[in-house]
Amino acid sequence: MADLTEEQINALIVIERTCSTISMVASGFTILTYCCSNYFSKSINRLIFYASFGNLLTNIGTMMSRSFIDNPDSAGCQTQAFLIQTFLPADVLWTMSMAINVYLTFYHKYEARDLRRIEPIYLILCYGIPFIPGFTFIFVKNREGDRIYGPAVSWCWISSEWDILRLAAFYAPMWFCILFIFAIYIRAGRTIYKVRKQVYVFQSSDLDPISIDEVMTSFPSTDPTLTMEAVPDSDPAKYERNLSLSQPIYAAGSSSETATTRPHSIHIATNKSSQSNQSDGPQSTFYGYATPPHRGSNAPQPRNPSHSATSRALRMIRRRNHERDNAAWSYTKCALLFFTAMLITWIPSSANRLYSLTHHNATSVPLEFMSVFVLPLQGFWNCLVYVTTSWTACKNLFHDMWLAGRSVAINRMERIRGRRHNEEGRES
């Protein structure tokens, strides 16, 4: 405390309250637009919407600034410390929830309705886990009667006498979550790179029959199924039994049967299983080899369709895969932006805490100013991601508001004209 001058303390208070006000306005914008407009009803926006309530409660605590710091046993100081300890780390947990959604989407084929089912679990965990220590610390004292919550330079929080608890109960769990998130995004990034590389190979390949079976066996997708029917060698019964090899697109390699028999047709089904495809969904067949049937067999003669028909079918499948991959990639980009905003918030604060631990609770003025600038702005960073990823929805909302305002103005003008007309009629 002695490391800061009176002017620096006043500057900290101004920064805290200014940034808290900006963040509260941004969080209010997120909550209002999500509740009042269907344009924003995306999974990623819903999680930001949930996180905004924690941002608002955090800003209530940071808005108090140093008002109660000289009276650590007061209800105001304890309430401020509880709000910061409970709802400030909840933002990291919501970022981890988004990363888990990315993992479930990429590797377990979760769709929007599947992700929505687990959102109540996220709500309980993201706000329930920090609540336990946050509420417990209100009642804990040491032998001298000093509470855990007390003065912490910029506001009431875990006091300097319990400095190791700041690391154990706050920063260490948060950085564990951040590293976990980072690991998920590294794995997802490798998958995205591999997928997009394979898509590029597929799009740049000549759509000739020989290249189709080579490219499609590794074409990146999670839904479609590739089925290759074997051409009979010498036994007609093999053809009658209709031996087929069905494998997911993501399969790393091909079986021995695939290597020993040359396919004469490729069925690409857009359903998750070949059985459901046979009864429900449409499928496209590409005949790659015009192998004559065995003599004496009643097997139909395979025909070789035109190159344009093959190209049309491949373009249809390519478009569907492209749309699905783009949806997953769009969600990942939103989550990555949220993760970046979280890093902006936590890196200066973590550096400040490490400096305090390694310099016997000394205060680094630049790091302290950086911390009080970025921490209250959590709601603003989240709203910035919210607007960036929903820019079209924002434009549509403002367009509707403009039309509604214009309609109200026109109706008002018509009422005024009607009154004037009536008044002129009475006078005449």
MARPA-625506 format. One record per residue (C-alpha): residue in three letters; x, y, z; residue number from 1. Coordinates in steps of 0.25 Angstrom, whole numbers, plus 5000, padded with zeros to 4 digits. Layout:
N
<"Ala"; <X; Y; Z>; NUM>
...
// end
This chain:
428
<"Met"; <5000; 5000; 5000>; 1>
<"Ala"; <5012; 5009; 5003>; 2>
<"Asp"; <5017; 5007; 4989>; 3>
<"Leu"; <5006; 5015; 4983>; 4>
<"Thr"; <5005; 5030; 4984>; 5>
<"Glu"; <4991; 5037; 4986>; 6>
<"Glu"; <4991; 5041; 4972>; 7>
<"Gln"; <4993; 5027; 4967>; 8>
<"Ile"; <4982; 5022; 4976>; 9>
<"Asn"; <4973; 5032; 4971>; 10>
<"Ala"; <4976; 5028; 4957>; 11>
<"Leu"; <4974; 5013; 4960>; 12>
<"Ile"; <4960; 5017; 4965>; 13>
<"Val"; <4957; 5025; 4952>; 14>
<"Ile"; <4961; 5013; 4944>; 15>
<"Glu"; <4954; 5003; 4951>; 16>
<"Arg"; <4941; 5010; 4951>; 17>
<"Thr"; <4942; 5015; 4937>; 18>
<"Cys"; <4945; 5001; 4932>; 19>
<"Ser"; <4934; 4995; 4940>; 20>
<"Thr"; <4924; 5004; 4935>; 21>
<"Ile"; <4928; 5001; 4920>; 22>
<"Ser"; <4928; 4986; 4923>; 23>
<"Met"; <4914; 4987; 4930>; 24>
<"Val"; <4908; 4994; 4918>; 25>
<"Ala"; <4914; 4984; 4909>; 26>
<"Ser"; <4909; 4972; 4917>; 27>
<"Gly"; <4895; 4979; 4917>; 28>
<"Phe"; <4895; 4980; 4902>; 29>
<"Thr"; <4899; 4965; 4901>; 30>
<"Ile"; <4887; 4961; 4910>; 31>
<"Leu"; <4877; 4970; 4904>; 32>
<"Thr"; <4880; 4967; 4890>; 33>
<"Tyr"; <4880; 4952; 4893>; 34>
<"Cys"; <4867; 4952; 4900>; 35>
<"Cys"; <4860; 4962; 4890>; 36>
<"Ser"; <4864; 4956; 4877>; 37>
<"Asn"; <4864; 4943; 4870>; 38>
<"Tyr"; <4876; 4947; 4862>; 39>
<"Phe"; <4886; 4943; 4873>; 40>
<"Ser"; <4881; 4930; 4876>; 41>
<"Lys"; <4894; 4922; 4873>; 42>
<"Ser"; <4901; 4912; 4883>; 43>
<"Ile"; <4913; 4921; 4884>; 44>
<"Asn"; <4904; 4933; 4887>; 45>
<"Arg"; <4896; 4926; 4898>; 46>
<"Leu"; <4909; 4923; 4905>; 47>
<"Ile"; <4914; 4937; 4905>; 48>
<"Phe"; <4900; 4941; 4909>; 49>
<"Tyr"; <4901; 4932; 4922>; 50>
<"Ala"; <4915; 4937; 4924>; 51>
<"Ser"; <4910; 4952; 4924>; 52>
<"Phe"; <4903; 4950; 4937>; 53>
<"Gly"; <4916; 4947; 4944>; 54>
<"Asn"; <4922; 4959; 4937>; 55>
<"Leu"; <4912; 4968; 4942>; 56>
<"Leu"; <4913; 4963; 4957>; 57>
<"Thr"; <4928; 4964; 4956>; 58>
<"Asn"; <4927; 4978; 4951>; 59>
<"Ile"; <4918; 4981; 4963>; 60>
<"Gly"; <4930; 4977; 4972>; 61>
<"Thr"; <4940; 4985; 4964>; 62>
<"Met"; <4931; 4997; 4963>; 63>
<"Met"; <4932; 4998; 4978>; 64>
<"Ser"; <4947; 5000; 4976>; 65>
<"Arg"; <4954; 5004; 4989>; 66>
<"Ser"; <4942; 5009; 4996>; 67>
<"Phe"; <4943; 4998; 5007>; 68>
<"Ile"; <4957; 4995; 5007>; 69>
<"Asp"; <4960; 5002; 5020>; 70>
<"Asn"; <4949; 4994; 5028>; 71>
<"Pro"; <4952; 4979; 5024>; 72>
<"Asp"; <4942; 4974; 5034>; 73>
<"Ser"; <4930; 4982; 5028>; 74>
<"Ala"; <4919; 4975; 5020>; 75>
<"Gly"; <4923; 4984; 5008>; 76>
<"Cys"; <4938; 4979; 5008>; 77>
<"Gln"; <4933; 4964; 5010>; 78>
<"Thr"; <4923; 4965; 4999>; 79>
<"Gln"; <4932; 4971; 4989>; 80>
<"Ala"; <4943; 4961; 4992>; 81>
<"Phe"; <4932; 4950; 4990>; 82>
<"Leu"; <4927; 4955; 4977>; 83>
<"Ile"; <4942; 4956; 4971>; 84>
<"Gln"; <4946; 4942; 4977>; 85>
<"Thr"; <4933; 4935; 4971>; 86>
<"Phe"; <4930; 4942; 4958>; 87>
<"Leu"; <4943; 4947; 4953>; 88>
<"Pro"; <4948; 4932; 4950>; 89>
<"Ala"; <4935; 4928; 4945>; 90>
<"Asp"; <4939; 4934; 4932>; 91>
<"Val"; <4950; 4925; 4930>; 92>
<"Leu"; <4941; 4913; 4933>; 93>
<"Trp"; <4931; 4918; 4922>; 94>
<"Thr"; <4943; 4918; 4912>; 95>
<"Met"; <4946; 4904; 4916>; 96>
<"Ser"; <4932; 4900; 4913>; 97>
<"Met"; <4933; 4906; 4899>; 98>
<"Ala"; <4946; 4898; 4897>; 99>
<"Ile"; <4939; 4885; 4902>; 100>
<"Asn"; <4928; 4888; 4892>; 101>
<"Val"; <4938; 4889; 4881>; 102>
<"Tyr"; <4944; 4876; 4885>; 103>
<"Leu"; <4930; 4869; 4885>; 104>
<"Thr"; <4927; 4875; 4872>; 105>
<"Phe"; <4940; 4871; 4865>; 106>
<"Tyr"; <4942; 4857; 4871>; 107>
<"His"; <4928; 4852; 4876>; 108>
<"Lys"; <4919; 4858; 4865>; 109>
<"Tyr"; <4911; 4866; 4875>; 110>
<"Glu"; <4900; 4875; 4868>; 111>
<"Ala"; <4894; 4888; 4873>; 112>
<"Arg"; <4883; 4881; 4881>; 113>
<"Asp"; <4893; 4871; 4887>; 114>
<"Leu"; <4901; 4883; 4892>; 115>
<"Arg"; <4889; 4890; 4897>; 116>
<"Arg"; <4885; 4878; 4906>; 117>
<"Ile"; <4898; 4879; 4914>; 118>
<"Glu"; <4897; 4894; 4916>; 119>
<"Pro"; <4890; 4893; 4930>; 120>
<"Ile"; <4902; 4885; 4934>; 121>
<"Tyr"; <4911; 4896; 4930>; 122>
<"Leu"; <4903; 4906; 4938>; 123>
<"Ile"; <4904; 4898; 4950>; 124>
<"Leu"; <4919; 4896; 4949>; 125>
<"Cys"; <4923; 4909; 4944>; 126>
<"Tyr"; <4916; 4917; 4955>; 127>
<"Gly"; <4916; 4906; 4966>; 128>
<"Ile"; <4930; 4902; 4966>; 129>
<"Pro"; <4935; 4916; 4969>; 130>
<"Phe"; <4924; 4918; 4979>; 131>
<"Ile"; <4929; 4908; 4989>; 132>
<"Pro"; <4942; 4914; 4992>; 133>
<"Gly"; <4937; 4928; 4990>; 134>
<"Phe"; <4926; 4926; 5001>; 135>
<"Thr"; <4934; 4918; 5010>; 136>
<"Phe"; <4945; 4929; 5011>; 137>
<"Ile"; <4935; 4939; 5017>; 138>
<"Phe"; <4935; 4930; 5030>; 139>
<"Val"; <4950; 4926; 5031>; 140>
<"Lys"; <4959; 4934; 5041>; 141>
<"Asn"; <4973; 4931; 5046>; 142>
<"Arg"; <4977; 4930; 5060>; 143>
<"Glu"; <4979; 4945; 5061>; 144>
<"Gly"; <4965; 4947; 5057>; 145>
<"Asp"; <4968; 4952; 5043>; 146>
<"Arg"; <4959; 4949; 5032>; 147>
<"Ile"; <4963; 4943; 5018>; 148>
<"Tyr"; <4956; 4955; 5011>; 149>
<"Gly"; <4963; 4968; 5013>; 150>
<"Pro"; <4970; 4979; 5006>; 151>
<"Ala"; <4977; 4975; 4993>; 152>
<"Val"; <4983; 4989; 4988>; 153>
<"Ser"; <4972; 4991; 4977>; 154>
<"Trp"; <4960; 4986; 4985>; 155>
<"Cys"; <4956; 4976; 4995>; 156>
<"Trp"; <4960; 4962; 4992>; 157>
<"Ile"; <4969; 4951; 4999>; 158>
<"Ser"; <4978; 4959; 5008>; 159>
<"Ser"; <4993; 4959; 5007>; 160>
<"Glu"; <4994; 4951; 5020>; 161>
<"Trp"; <4987; 4940; 5012>; 162>
<"Asp"; <4996; 4942; 4999>; 163>
<"Ile"; <4999; 4927; 4997>; 164>
<"Leu"; <4983; 4925; 4996>; 165>
<"Arg"; <4982; 4935; 4985>; 166>
<"Leu"; <4991; 4925; 4977>; 167>
<"Ala"; <4985; 4912; 4982>; 168>
<"Ala"; <4970; 4916; 4981>; 169>
<"Phe"; <4970; 4925; 4970>; 170>
<"Tyr"; <4982; 4926; 4960>; 171>
<"Ala"; <4986; 4912; 4960>; 172>
<"Pro"; <4972; 4906; 4956>; 173>
<"Met"; <4970; 4917; 4946>; 174>
<"Trp"; <4983; 4914; 4939>; 175>
<"Phe"; <4981; 4899; 4939>; 176>
<"Cys"; <4968; 4902; 4932>; 177>
<"Ile"; <4975; 4911; 4922>; 178>
<"Leu"; <4985; 4900; 4919>; 179>
<"Phe"; <4974; 4890; 4917>; 180>
<"Ile"; <4967; 4899; 4907>; 181>
<"Phe"; <4980; 4902; 4900>; 182>
<"Ala"; <4982; 4886; 4898>; 183>
<"Ile"; <4968; 4885; 4892>; 184>
<"Tyr"; <4970; 4896; 4882>; 185>
<"Ile"; <4984; 4891; 4878>; 186>
<"Arg"; <4978; 4877; 4875>; 187>
<"Ala"; <4966; 4883; 4868>; 188>
<"Gly"; <4976; 4892; 4860>; 189>
<"Arg"; <4983; 4880; 4855>; 190>
<"Thr"; <4970; 4874; 4851>; 191>
<"Ile"; <4965; 4886; 4844>; 192>
<"Tyr"; <4979; 4887; 4837>; 193>
<"Lys"; <4978; 4873; 4832>; 194>
<"Val"; <4964; 4874; 4828>; 195>
<"Arg"; <4966; 4887; 4820>; 196>
<"Lys"; <4978; 4881; 4813>; 197>
<"Gln"; <4970; 4869; 4809>; 198>
<"Val"; <4959; 4877; 4804>; 199>
<"Tyr"; <4968; 4885; 4796>; 200>
<"Val"; <4974; 4872; 4790>; 201>
<"Phe"; <4960; 4868; 4787>; 202>
<"Gln"; <4956; 4881; 4780>; 203>
<"Ser"; <4968; 4882; 4772>; 204>
<"Ser"; <4968; 4868; 4767>; 205>
<"Asp"; <4963; 4864; 4753>; 206>
<"Leu"; <4949; 4857; 4754>; 207>
<"Asp"; <4953; 4845; 4747>; 208>
<"Pro"; <4949; 4831; 4751>; 209>
<"Ile"; <4962; 4827; 4755>; 210>
<"Ser"; <4965; 4838; 4765>; 211>
<"Ile"; <4951; 4837; 4771>; 212>
<"Asp"; <4954; 4825; 4779>; 213>
<"Glu"; <4967; 4830; 4784>; 214>
<"Val"; <4962; 4844; 4788>; 215>
<"Met"; <4949; 4840; 4794>; 216>
<"Thr"; <4955; 4829; 4804>; 217>
<"Ser"; <4962; 4840; 4811>; 218>
<"Phe"; <4952; 4852; 4809>; 219>
<"Pro"; <4949; 4859; 4822>; 220>
<"Ser"; <4936; 4858; 4828>; 221>
<"Thr"; <4929; 4852; 4840>; 222>
<"Asp"; <4915; 4848; 4834>; 223>
<"Pro"; <4916; 4842; 4820>; 224>
<"Thr"; <4920; 4828; 4818>; 225>
<"Leu"; <4928; 4822; 4806>; 226>
<"Thr"; <4923; 4808; 4801>; 227>
<"Met"; <4931; 4801; 4791>; 228>
<"Glu"; <4925; 4789; 4784>; 229>
<"Ala"; <4935; 4778; 4779>; 230>
<"Val"; <4935; 4773; 4765>; 231>
<"Pro"; <4934; 4758; 4763>; 232>
<"Asp"; <4946; 4751; 4760>; 233>
<"Ser"; <4943; 4737; 4756>; 234>
<"Asp"; <4931; 4733; 4765>; 235>
<"Pro"; <4918; 4738; 4761>; 236>
<"Ala"; <4913; 4735; 4775>; 237>
<"Lys"; <4921; 4746; 4780>; 238>
<"Tyr"; <4914; 4756; 4772>; 239>
<"Glu"; <4900; 4751; 4776>; 240>
<"Arg"; <4904; 4752; 4791>; 241>
<"Asn"; <4908; 4767; 4788>; 242>
<"Leu"; <4920; 4767; 4796>; 243>
<"Ser"; <4922; 4781; 4800>; 244>
<"Leu"; <4932; 4789; 4809>; 245>
<"Ser"; <4927; 4800; 4817>; 246>
<"Gln"; <4936; 4810; 4825>; 247>
<"Pro"; <4936; 4824; 4830>; 248>
<"Ile"; <4942; 4835; 4823>; 249>
<"Tyr"; <4952; 4837; 4834>; 250>
<"Ala"; <4958; 4823; 4834>; 251>
<"Ala"; <4973; 4824; 4833>; 252>
<"Gly"; <4975; 4813; 4823>; 253>
<"Ser"; <4968; 4802; 4815>; 254>
<"Ser"; <4966; 4787; 4818>; 255>
<"Ser"; <4972; 4776; 4811>; 256>
<"Glu"; <4960; 4773; 4803>; 257>
<"Thr"; <4960; 4787; 4798>; 258>
<"Ala"; <4975; 4785; 4793>; 259>
<"Thr"; <4972; 4772; 4786>; 260>
<"Thr"; <4959; 4775; 4779>; 261>
<"Arg"; <4957; 4787; 4770>; 262>
<"Pro"; <4943; 4794; 4772>; 263>
<"His"; <4934; 4796; 4760>; 264>
<"Ser"; <4925; 4806; 4768>; 265>
<"Ile"; <4926; 4815; 4779>; 266>
<"His"; <4913; 4819; 4787>; 267>
<"Ile"; <4914; 4831; 4795>; 268>
<"Ala"; <4903; 4832; 4806>; 269>
<"Thr"; <4901; 4845; 4814>; 270>
<"Asn"; <4894; 4838; 4826>; 271>
<"Lys"; <4902; 4833; 4838>; 272>
<"Ser"; <4900; 4819; 4835>; 273>
<"Ser"; <4899; 4811; 4822>; 274>
<"Gln"; <4887; 4804; 4827>; 275>
<"Ser"; <4879; 4816; 4829>; 276>
<"Asn"; <4884; 4821; 4815>; 277>
<"Gln"; <4878; 4809; 4808>; 278>
<"Ser"; <4864; 4812; 4813>; 279>
<"Asp"; <4863; 4827; 4815>; 280>
<"Gly"; <4874; 4836; 4809>; 281>
<"Pro"; <4878; 4838; 4795>; 282>
<"Gln"; <4892; 4832; 4790>; 283>
<"Ser"; <4900; 4835; 4778>; 284>
<"Thr"; <4907; 4824; 4770>; 285>
<"Phe"; <4920; 4826; 4762>; 286>
<"Tyr"; <4924; 4815; 4753>; 287>
<"Gly"; <4939; 4815; 4752>; 288>
<"Tyr"; <4942; 4803; 4744>; 289>
<"Ala"; <4934; 4797; 4733>; 290>
<"Thr"; <4937; 4782; 4736>; 291>
<"Pro"; <4929; 4772; 4728>; 292>
<"Pro"; <4921; 4762; 4736>; 293>
<"His"; <4925; 4748; 4737>; 294>
<"Arg"; <4920; 4739; 4727>; 295>
<"Gly"; <4907; 4732; 4730>; 296>
<"Ser"; <4904; 4741; 4742>; 297>
<"Asn"; <4891; 4749; 4742>; 298>
<"Ala"; <4898; 4761; 4748>; 299>
<"Pro"; <4895; 4774; 4742>; 300>
<"Gln"; <4905; 4781; 4732>; 301>
<"Pro"; <4911; 4793; 4739>; 302>
<"Arg"; <4910; 4805; 4731>; 303>
<"Asn"; <4919; 4817; 4730>; 304>
<"Pro"; <4912; 4830; 4732>; 305>
<"Ser"; <4916; 4843; 4727>; 306>
<"His"; <4927; 4852; 4733>; 307>
<"Ser"; <4917; 4863; 4736>; 308>
<"Ala"; <4908; 4854; 4744>; 309>
<"Thr"; <4920; 4850; 4752>; 310>
<"Ser"; <4924; 4864; 4754>; 311>
<"Arg"; <4910; 4868; 4758>; 312>
<"Ala"; <4909; 4858; 4769>; 313>
<"Leu"; <4923; 4861; 4774>; 314>
<"Arg"; <4920; 4876; 4775>; 315>
<"Met"; <4907; 4873; 4783>; 316>
<"Ile"; <4915; 4864; 4793>; 317>
<"Arg"; <4926; 4874; 4793>; 318>
<"Arg"; <4916; 4886; 4796>; 319>
<"Arg"; <4910; 4878; 4808>; 320>
<"Asn"; <4923; 4875; 4814>; 321>
<"His"; <4928; 4889; 4812>; 322>
<"Glu"; <4916; 4895; 4819>; 323>
<"Arg"; <4917; 4885; 4831>; 324>
<"Asp"; <4932; 4888; 4832>; 325>
<"Asn"; <4930; 4903; 4831>; 326>
<"Ala"; <4920; 4902; 4842>; 327>
<"Ala"; <4929; 4895; 4852>; 328>
<"Trp"; <4941; 4904; 4848>; 329>
<"Ser"; <4932; 4916; 4850>; 330>
<"Tyr"; <4929; 4911; 4864>; 331>
<"Thr"; <4943; 4909; 4867>; 332>
<"Lys"; <4947; 4923; 4862>; 333>
<"Cys"; <4937; 4929; 4872>; 334>
<"Ala"; <4943; 4920; 4883>; 335>
<"Leu"; <4957; 4924; 4880>; 336>
<"Leu"; <4953; 4939; 4880>; 337>
<"Phe"; <4947; 4937; 4894>; 338>
<"Phe"; <4960; 4930; 4898>; 339>
<"Thr"; <4968; 4941; 4893>; 340>
<"Ala"; <4960; 4951; 4901>; 341>
<"Met"; <4962; 4943; 4913>; 342>
<"Leu"; <4977; 4943; 4911>; 343>
<"Ile"; <4977; 4958; 4910>; 344>
<"Thr"; <4970; 4958; 4924>; 345>
<"Trp"; <4978; 4948; 4931>; 346>
<"Ile"; <4993; 4950; 4927>; 347>
<"Pro"; <4995; 4964; 4933>; 348>
<"Ser"; <4988; 4960; 4946>; 349>
<"Ser"; <4996; 4947; 4947>; 350>
<"Ala"; <5009; 4954; 4944>; 351>
<"Asn"; <5005; 4964; 4955>; 352>
<"Arg"; <5002; 4952; 4965>; 353>
<"Leu"; <5016; 4945; 4962>; 354>
<"Tyr"; <5023; 4958; 4964>; 355>
<"Ser"; <5016; 4960; 4977>; 356>
<"Leu"; <5020; 4946; 4982>; 357>
<"Thr"; <5035; 4947; 4977>; 358>
<"His"; <5037; 4961; 4983>; 359>
<"His"; <5031; 4959; 4997>; 360>
<"Asn"; <5017; 4965; 4994>; 361>
<"Ala"; <5023; 4977; 4987>; 362>
<"Thr"; <5015; 4985; 4977>; 363>
<"Ser"; <5018; 4987; 4963>; 364>
<"Val"; <5011; 5000; 4959>; 365>
<"Pro"; <5011; 4997; 4944>; 366>
<"Leu"; <5006; 4983; 4946>; 367>
<"Glu"; <4996; 4988; 4956>; 368>
<"Phe"; <4990; 4998; 4946>; 369>
<"Met"; <4990; 4988; 4935>; 370>
<"Ser"; <4982; 4978; 4944>; 371>
<"Val"; <4972; 4988; 4948>; 372>
<"Phe"; <4970; 4992; 4934>; 373>
<"Val"; <4968; 4978; 4928>; 374>
<"Leu"; <4961; 4970; 4939>; 375>
<"Pro"; <4948; 4979; 4940>; 376>
<"Leu"; <4947; 4979; 4925>; 377>
<"Gln"; <4943; 4964; 4924>; 378>
<"Gly"; <4929; 4967; 4920>; 379>
<"Phe"; <4934; 4977; 4909>; 380>
<"Trp"; <4943; 4967; 4903>; 381>
<"Asn"; <4932; 4956; 4903>; 382>
<"Cys"; <4923; 4966; 4896>; 383>
<"Leu"; <4933; 4970; 4886>; 384>
<"Val"; <4934; 4955; 4882>; 385>
<"Tyr"; <4919; 4954; 4883>; 386>
<"Val"; <4917; 4966; 4873>; 387>
<"Thr"; <4929; 4961; 4864>; 388>
<"Thr"; <4923; 4947; 4862>; 389>
<"Ser"; <4909; 4952; 4860>; 390>
<"Trp"; <4911; 4964; 4852>; 391>
<"Thr"; <4900; 4960; 4842>; 392>
<"Ala"; <4891; 4958; 4853>; 393>
<"Cys"; <4894; 4972; 4859>; 394>
<"Lys"; <4892; 4979; 4845>; 395>
<"Asn"; <4879; 4972; 4844>; 396>
<"Leu"; <4875; 4976; 4858>; 397>
<"Phe"; <4878; 4991; 4855>; 398>
<"His"; <4871; 4990; 4842>; 399>
<"Asp"; <4859; 4985; 4849>; 400>
<"Met"; <4860; 4996; 4859>; 401>
<"Trp"; <4861; 5006; 4848>; 402>
<"Leu"; <4849; 5001; 4841>; 403>
<"Ala"; <4841; 5001; 4854>; 404>
<"Gly"; <4846; 5015; 4857>; 405>
<"Arg"; <4842; 5020; 4843>; 406>
<"Ser"; <4828; 5013; 4844>; 407>
<"Val"; <4826; 5020; 4858>; 408>
<"Ala"; <4830; 5034; 4852>; 409>
<"Ile"; <4821; 5032; 4839>; 410>
<"Asn"; <4809; 5028; 4848>; 411>
<"Arg"; <4811; 5040; 4857>; 412>
<"Met"; <4812; 5049; 4845>; 413>
<"Glu"; <4799; 5043; 4839>; 414>
<"Arg"; <4792; 5045; 4853>; 415>
<"Ile"; <4797; 5060; 4853>; 416>
<"Arg"; <4792; 5062; 4839>; 417>
<"Gly"; <4779; 5056; 4842>; 418>
<"Arg"; <4777; 5065; 4854>; 419>
<"Arg"; <4780; 5077; 4846>; 420>
<"His"; <4771; 5073; 4835>; 421>
<"Asn"; <4760; 5071; 4845>; 422>
<"Glu"; <4762; 5084; 4851>; 423>
<"Glu"; <4762; 5091; 4837>; 424>
<"Gly"; <4749; 5084; 4835>; 425>
<"Arg"; <4743; 5089; 4847>; 426>
<"Glu"; <4747; 5104; 4845>; 427>
<"Ser"; <4742; 5103; 4831>; 428>
// end
